[in-house]
Amino acid sequence: MSGSILLAFAIGILGYLGWYFVSFGDTGIIKQPILKLSFNVFCALAYAIILGVSIDLTNHYTPSKTFIWWAFFGGQISYGVYLFHNVTAFSIPNSYLIMNICNM
């Protein structure tokens, strides 16, 4: 399979799994024996294919220093958002979200 077709296939599978989870939640996954056993494996496999094909497609040229700097900067921003995405809710006193979490 060519890289572009494999990339499109993996994006489609990951998109479908994401849609299925959002639409049916954990109960929908539990009701399907194949998804119950390997939902996370399917997601990880599709993500690994996306990364692998992307690396293979970019391996055919030498990136410039500007590209490397922007890739590093984007990775740091992405990691920062991942790390601190819950800080906003806790930094706002008396926020609706915090009041609901504490009342559970």
Summary of the structure (lengths in Angstrom):
residues: 104
radius of gyration: 19.2
end to end distance: 49.9
largest distance: 54.8
contacts: 219
relative contact order: 0.08
helix: 84%
strand: 0%
